[in-house]
């Protein structure tokens, strides 16, 4: 009987996806995660103590340990033997020792199918005595990843989920490149990548979902629902010239190159992008909290699908 009820629910959901009518979901009063803790994560990770989190530095090591500790706190399992996926690469004649941080939540219904939720935790480090704290880029995505970990402790996913904190995005998307080229799980079992990079501020109050042009099902998930009354959640930035097309702008690019569907959540560049002024004081907390709620809500819709 329970199986029939689940099947009926799935059929109803698929019917909704095919319906052109927009469906409104009020997320304002839902409890997804501790908003206070989300803001504390981003404030901590983007503090001077972490020295801009540049790949291969002590600051990056501190960030790595912080993420691991939070995964453990929220009972997220390691994807491999432990949470760390070390790798080496050379960029501009310099050799780097890097580490992805990978957590795992087993799916309740489709344990052999995976959704990868990702964010890069590295940034620019220290330049000419200035700390580039990278609050929006990308302590914001990393902190949202930790809120996902908190969310899953109360709301276990149907698909297995890999929480991937990638290193060395700023040095050529190296962490995600290594992940897809040396995947711990078969790539054919990765159904979709949801990548978060710069989601904590927008002067236009806009959060974009990039990638819908490449996948009709994901397009319907994004466009057939109104997820928020507080911020503008839009599909776009996945065609046109290099400035307008963000298909290859962050770690989701390496999933796309492997034929894995993706959604990239991000905002337009702002005046503090890649500058030492990308500090905690310049984020927009209400926008940020709502953006993370929207992204989790999109995940919920995707998790209902039987890929």
N, C-alpha and C positions, 0 to 999 in steps of 0.2 A: 504493500500500500504506500509506504513512504517513497519507494522508487517511482511509483506512478505520479505522486504529488510533485516530486522533483522534476520529472519529465514534463509535466504540465506547466510548471513554473518556467522551465527553460524555453518551452514553445511559446509561451506568452511573451517572454523577453525578446525572443527573436522576432516575433510579430511586431513588437514595439519598435525595434530597430528598423524594420522595413517601412514603418509608417512615417510619412513625411511630416506629420504634425510634431511640433516641438513640445517636449514634456518638461515641466518645471519641477525641480526638486529643491526644497527649502533646506539648506544645510546650516542655517544660522544658529539653530538651537541644538544641533547634534554634538555629542561629545566624541571626538575622534582621538584626542591626545591632550596632554597638558600644554596649554598655550604658554604658560609661564616657563615650562621646561624647554619648549621650542626656542623661546627667546634667550633663555640662558645658554643653550647649546651654541647658538650663533654668536652670542656675545663672547663666550669663552673661546671658541675656535678662532675667532678673528681678533683676539687680544694680542698685545705685543709679546706675551709669553710664548706664543707659537711662532714668532719670528717670520710670519708670512708663509709658512708651510711649504717652502720650496723643496722640491724633490731632492732627497739625499742629505738633508740637513737635520740638525737636532730638532728644529721646529716641526718638520714632517714626522719625525719619530714620535714626538709628543702627540701630534694629531692622530697618528696611527694607534697609539696606546689608548687615547681617549675614545676612539670609535670602538675598539675591541672591548673596553670596559663597559660601554653602553650596550653593546650587543649582549654581553654576558648578563648585565643587569636585567635586560628584557627577555632573557632566556632564548635568544637567537643562537642556533647551533652554528658551528663552523662548517663551511661548505666542504673543505678537505680535511686533512688531518688536524689542522688548526685554522685560525682565521686568516692567515697571511699567505699571499701568493707572491713570492719574491721573483723579480726578474731583472735582467741587466739590459742596458741599451747604450748606444753612443749617439750623442747629439752635438754637433759643432765641434767635434774632436774631443769631447769630454765623455768619459765613461760614468754612467750613473747606476747606483744600486737602488732599486725601487721596490715598493710593495703595494699590491692591491689588498684591501681588506674585504673579505667575502663572508657573508652570513647566509644562513639557510633556514627556511621555515618549510616543513613538509606539508604538502597540500592534503586536504581532507578528502577530496573527490578525485582529483587528477594528479596523483603524486609523481607520475613519470613525465609530466609536462611542466615547463618552467616559465615563469615571468621574471625577467631581470629588471629590477628597479635600481637605478644607478645615479651617482653623482661623483664628481671628482673632488678630492679634498686638498689637492695641492694648489699653490698660487705662486706669486712672483718672488717671495722672500724679501731680502734686504738689499736695497740698491742705494749707493751713495749716502749711506747712513739713514735712509728712510725705510721704515717698515711698510711693505705693501701687504696690508692685512687681508685683503680680498674678502670682505664681509659678504657682499653680494656674489662675488665671483671667487670661490663658490662655497663659502661657509654656509650660505643659504641652502643650497641643495643638499649638502652633507648633513646639516641639522634636520632637514626635512626627512632624510633617509632614517635618521634616528627616531623621528616621530612615527614613521612607518613601523619601525621595530616595536615601539610602544603600542601602536594600534593593533598589531598582529597578536600581541599577547592576549588581548581580549576578543579579537575577531580573527580567528585562524582562517587563512585563505583556502579556497577550493583547489587552486593550482599551487604547486610548490613555487616558492619565491626565493630568488637569490637577491640579497641586498648587497650591492657592489659599490664600495667606495674606491674609486679608481685613482691611482697615482699618475703623475706626469702627463696630465692632459695639456698643460701649458707648454709642454715640450714636444708636441706633435701627436697627441692622443695615444701616448705609448701604453698606458695601463689597459685601456680597452682593447687596443690592438693585440696585446699579449693575451688578454683574456679570451678573445674569440679564436686566436690561433693556437691556444693551448687549453682549450676548454675542459674543465673538469667533468662536465656533463656533455653528452652528445649535442652538437649544435642543432640537429634536427628536432630535438626535444625542447628547444627554446622557442616559445611561441611569439614572444614580443619583448621589446625593450622599452621601458619607460625611463627616460633620462631627464634629470633636473639640473639646470645650470643657469644661475642668475634668476631668482624668483622672489626677491624680497623688496623690490621697489619699482614703481612705474609712475612717471609724471602724468601719463595718460590713463592710468588705472587699468592697464591692459596686460593680461597674461595670454601668451600664445601657445597653442599646441601645433607643433610642426610635424609633418609626416602623413597627414590624412590624404594627401593627393596620391600617395603610393599604395594605399590600402583602403578599400571601400568599407570594410567592416569597421575599422577604426574611425573612418570619416563619419559614419552613422553614430558611433558611440559619442563622438565629440559634438556633432552638429545637431543631433536630434534631441538634445536635452539642454535645458537651461540650468546650469549648476549653481549659479550665484546671483543674488540681487545686489551684491556689494561691489563686485569687480567685473570687468568685461573680459570674458573668456572667449578667445577667438581662434579659429583655425586659420593657418596661413604661413607665410614665410618659407614655403617649400618649393617655389619655382621662381623664375626670373634670373636676374644677374646675381653675381656673388654677394653683393651687399644685401639684397632682399631675400636670397635663398639660403636658409640656415640648415639645409640638409646635411652639410659636412662641417658644421660649426662646432660640434662638440663630440663627446664619446659615442653618441648614437650612430655616428657615421660608420664606425667599424662594424656595427651590427647590420646596417643597411647594405654595406658592401658584401656581406655574407648572405644577403637575401632574407634577413630576419626583419619582420615589421617593427616599426618603432613609432613612438611619440616623444617628441622633445618639448619640454615645458620651459619657457624662458621669456624674458622681457627684452625690449629694445635697449641698445647701449645707452648709457647715461654719462653725465659729465665726469663721473669718478671712475669710469671703466679703466682698469689697468693703471690706476694712479694710486699714490699713497693715501689719498683721501677716501678710498672705498672702505670706510669705517662703519662701525656699528651705529654711530650717531646718525648716519645718513639713510638707514633703512626706513621703511614705512611699516611699522609693526602690524597695523590692522590689515593692510594689503597682504603682507607676508602670511599671516595666520590664515586669511581667507584663501590665498593661493594654495597653501598646503592642503586645506580642506577640499578644495576643488580637485586637486590631483588625486587625493585618496578616493574621492567620489568617482572619478573616471576609472581608477583601478577597480573599484567595486563592480562597475558595469562590465569591464573586460573580464574580470574573474568569473563572471557568470557564463561566459561563452565556453562552449566545448569545441576547441580548435581542431 
